């Protein structure tokens, strides 16, 4: 077994370089019985699993711009809204009025709500109306039900004037969950319901919400949308017309942060919340780069790739040897779970080793207590 032996000669009689090596070697010594343990560990190489890209004007131009202007609604969404027509379903309550024939109309009265006095669509999709009998109304529009009633009543009433409305929407709903003011069901009505409308009716997204990534699930297929781009930037490409059974989830932002590590004045997590931050913003909130110890060319953004990718992560490198390069950082948009790492300059790393070792060596005859920079050696 490997053992550590210390020379019998006093350390102060050795040359300085040899003394420094001897102190470093002490870190591998077993200073107490049973304190030594052999081990042989080696991390798996990951260099081939990582792409490194410099942050250049071309890269910034290919990325989504921070603070984009409002984007108009797509022609497809605009047409879907314009042609929206509500179809009646089981559970809905209809209000039917036959003008000039109050005996056929059940008035709501001052003490009865319209939904209590109306005709509720049964589970089989039918309603019963005097002189018209049982009518299959599920899947029909209000206009189609009005025409059907008029045809049925024409046998007992000359030129019947019929009006049909919905007193209570109960058959179609959209579930809004997560970090909103009032999670729950939002009814689908005769007014087209979009993502922005549903979140607004659910009390709006809270301060703890992750505005950058919400989820719309329809028929088992999940789609990611950006509430920030929709509500803060007016990007209507993130809007959708909702349908019965859709699930809209707004996750919390508690784990949606950027980790800032290395040579910054205040390392830690910077929460994105309902903001869109650039690399320069994140560095600023971390107190800025430590100019005394940081390597100007060693500012890295590590961004994990999606599952299924052949690469583990993409590493973006920013060189701020010229301070004007911070303009590039202002155009680099951060994403949740990014890691910003500012490396230490080589001279700073050596200075730290010297500053930690010299006070413990206490070498008489050397300027150990006055040396603070390796360039003084």
PyMOL commands that set and color helices and strands:
alter all, ss='L'
color gray80, all
select helices_A, chain A and resi 11-13+16-26+47-49+57-62+75-82+102-104+114-117+142-153+195-201+227-232+236-238+279-285+323-330+346-361+374-376
alter helices_A, ss='H'
color red, helices_A
select strands_A, chain A and resi 50-54+93-98+119-120+126-129+133-136+162-168+173-178+184-187+209-218+221-225+247-252+257-262+268-271+294-304+313-318+339-344
alter strands_A, ss='S'
color yellow, strands_A
deselect
rebuild
show_as cartoon
